[in-house]
Every structure is written in structure tokens, then in C-alpha cells.
Amino acid sequence: MDKTIYNYLTPAELHHIQEFSKNKETPFLLINLEKIAQKYNELQQSLPYAKIYYAMKANPQEEVINLLKEHGTHFDIASKYEMDQLFQQAIPPQHMSFGNTIKKSQDIAYAYQQGIRLFTTDSQMDLEHLAQHAPGSNIIFRIISEGSGSFADWPLSKKFGAHPDLITTLIPKAKDLGLHPYGLSFHVGSQQRNISEWDHFLTICKSLFDQTSQQGIPLEAIDIGGGFPAQYIHTTPSIKEYAQGVHSYLKKHFPKLPEIIIEPGRSITADSGVIVSEVILVSQKSPYSPDRWVYLDIGKFGGLIETLDESIKYPIFIERYINQPPPKTGEVFLAGPTCDSYDIMYEKFKYQLPLDLQSRDRAFILTTGAYTQTYSSICFNGFPPLKVYILPKEILANQ
Ligand SMILES: *Cc1c(COP(=O)(O)O)cnc(C)c1O
């Protein structure tokens, strides 16, 4: 990797992170709320007509939710537990969408009782549950992503959504059952690297809008999902550039725009997080093998589950060499601390780390503000869940 840490953090930010991290036991995740605000604003300003429903699974930390609440965002929830957290944080039900297509009928009833009126579905059985337990609600129908030519680093294919031919039957059924067919949704896959995937789905949306309005059931909204990027090791266009692409596809298919919903998760919070970790051991497996194994105090079970299949490649920097000319580096296998041989983050993709890497060297794992902490196991091998700190404002103010 030829990037330096300054491709991701300003010198001031890095300084604050280092100051805050001093003498703290690793591993931990450090979140910079200002960066979340910045990403949120960038997205909202780039697509001013879009209603943002933050996919809270990406990072449900209380402070993160409060910050987004202050910015007026809405929330996409997947379970009654996420719902309850938002109620505790005084988010009104009108600001929530129950976006998970896989939900218990008793949880639909609970959501409805609490005042939620926006649901996503992709099957007849779920639709019947909705009709029974959430009568009159606004329903969004999710289109399947069949994985063709998906350039998503973390795909969300085939498990979710329905084929357009099924959706054309579900929509009139929803109406007959007393629900309000409201719109369509899709998810191009998380960390989608091909912006034209939105074109593909919007083509389908346009055709479904036309078909249903001919049936006398005009749809009103399109939920363009998540998939916007964060900055991992490969250079990615900015949120603004993605938004420009998506906007042009929207206008191409819908000269008069319907209501637009967007459900970002990763692009809002990933860049705000740094995991501070330390090297436990550097070892070789035989006297003849040059392979260098580096074991960190965090791994797949500590929050880095998105290294499954080496899908997400986090930028990793060794603190001791941040401000010096790059030392001699060499390839490593990178693994975590637990007694499970799945706990290897990277073996095919070779990270380059300093040749004189020492035990207790600190590693900064960047772009870890999304899909990390809540994925960490509660007690595997006795390791506690990943600790989270919010970078204090005072530190940021004293620049
Ligand atoms: C996870 C998820 C999102 C967020 O996707 P990102 O790629 O992280 O922005 C949005 N919508 C739904 C339905 C999801 O499941």
C-alpha cells in the first residue's frame, strides 16, 4: 500500500488520536463525531431532496445516534431492539422505518403499536403478517439483487428482495389486504465500487412504476439503499461523486422525481473510527519458512468480521513509523488473538509491515467506525467486546 496515514487523517486529527490513546489499554475503537457530521452533511448536500434513514446497524453507539438525531436524520431499523434503543433516545416513531424484510409477526405488531408506519417487505408471508399486524401502513417492496456483476466489497445479494415479477403480484395484493403500497427499494451491495449498479436497479424501478400505475396503483417513493463508500485501502470516489452519478441516473429514469429515500450506514460512520491495537507476537512457523505471522490483539472475533473472505481491507499503520521515513517492510500474515484458526484477517492479500516490528508496537486500523464494535463477540476466549471511546470535544477544540 503506497498511501500514508495522512491520506486518511489530518495531522491535527492524528495528533489528537495519539494524545487520547496514550497509556490506554488496547484494543479499542475511537470515534470522531465531527467526521460523522461532515459525512452526513456531505451526503445530504449532495442529494438535498433525499430523506436520509441512517442504517443504525453500522454503528448504533448512543453518541452517534444523538448526533444524527440533532441533524434531523431518520433511522432504518432491523429489530425491535434497535427500535427500543431509539425510543430510549427519544426518536419519534415517524422517524423510523422497519427495513428488515425478515421479521417476526409479533415484532411487526410491536412496531405498529409503538407508532411505526413504514415497513419493507419482499415476500407474501411477510406481507400477510404486515396486513394483519400493521394495517394501513406504508409498504416498500425490495427488489432482489441477483449478484450479476456486483462490484460490492460486502455484497447483500440473494438473501433479500423479490424478483420484479413477484413484486408486480405483491403490490395489488398489498392493496387488497388494506396496506398502502408506497414504493420500491434495493441495495446495490455495501461498499459498491460500480456506480452504474444504481442505473441497473433504477431501470427496474422505472418499469415497475409504469406497470403499477397502469394497474391504478401509483407508487410514490424509491429507497435507493446504502452502498455509498468509505475510504479503505483502495482509492474510492467521494460521496459527492457517487451522489452525482446516482442523481444523473435518477433524472434519466424519473424526470419528475418521486420521493427519494436513502439508507446509508458505512459511508456515514466508517471513516470516523480508528481501532488502536497492539502487536502481541511476530513469529515464523519453521526455520526454513520466510513467512512472517503477525498476531494483533484484535481479530475477527474482536470486531473485524468484515475481513471474512478478506472482503474489507482496512488501512493499517504502525505508530512507531508514522512520522519517520518508511522503514524496510515485508509481507505478513495477519491474525487475531483467539484460539480459532478462522481468526486470520489476511493471508491471501499481503499487508506490508516493518521488518523490525516488535511486540507491543501499536497499530492504527483505520476506517473502522462501521460494522466493527457490534460484531465483536461478547466473551469468546474470555475477550470482552470491543471498547469504544468518543474522541472528546475538548481535545478537538484545542487545536
Ligand atoms: C445494511 C443496510 C444498509 C446500509 O448499507 P451501507 O452499505 O452500510 O450504507 C441500508 N439498507 C439496508 C436495508 C441494509 O440492510
PDBQT file of the ligand as one rigid body, heavy atoms in Angstrom, charges set to zero:
ROOT
HETATM    1  C1  LIG A 401     -27.067  -2.564   5.922  1.00  0.00    +0.000 C 
HETATM    2  C2  LIG A 401     -28.140  -1.875   5.181  1.00  0.00    +0.000 A 
HETATM    3  C3  LIG A 401     -27.954  -0.563   4.750  1.00  0.00    +0.000 A 
HETATM    4  C4  LIG A 401     -26.658   0.176   4.912  1.00  0.00    +0.000 C 
HETATM    5  O1  LIG A 401     -25.787  -0.135   3.885  1.00  0.00    +0.000 OA
HETATM    6  P1  LIG A 401     -24.351   0.556   3.742  1.00  0.00    +0.000 P 
HETATM    7  O2  LIG A 401     -23.766  -0.067   2.541  1.00  0.00    +0.000 OA
HETATM    8  O3  LIG A 401     -23.607   0.294   5.003  1.00  0.00    +0.000 OA
HETATM    9  O4  LIG A 401     -24.578   2.012   3.567  1.00  0.00    +0.000 OA
HETATM   10  C5  LIG A 401     -29.016   0.051   4.132  1.00  0.00    +0.000 A 
HETATM   11  N1  LIG A 401     -30.189  -0.573   3.937  1.00  0.00    +0.000 NA
HETATM   12  C6  LIG A 401     -30.397  -1.836   4.342  1.00  0.00    +0.000 A 
HETATM   13  C7  LIG A 401     -31.720  -2.451   4.120  1.00  0.00    +0.000 C 
HETATM   14  C8  LIG A 401     -29.383  -2.532   4.961  1.00  0.00    +0.000 A 
HETATM   15  O5  LIG A 401     -29.576  -3.802   5.328  1.00  0.00    +0.000 OA
ENDROOT
TORSDOF 0
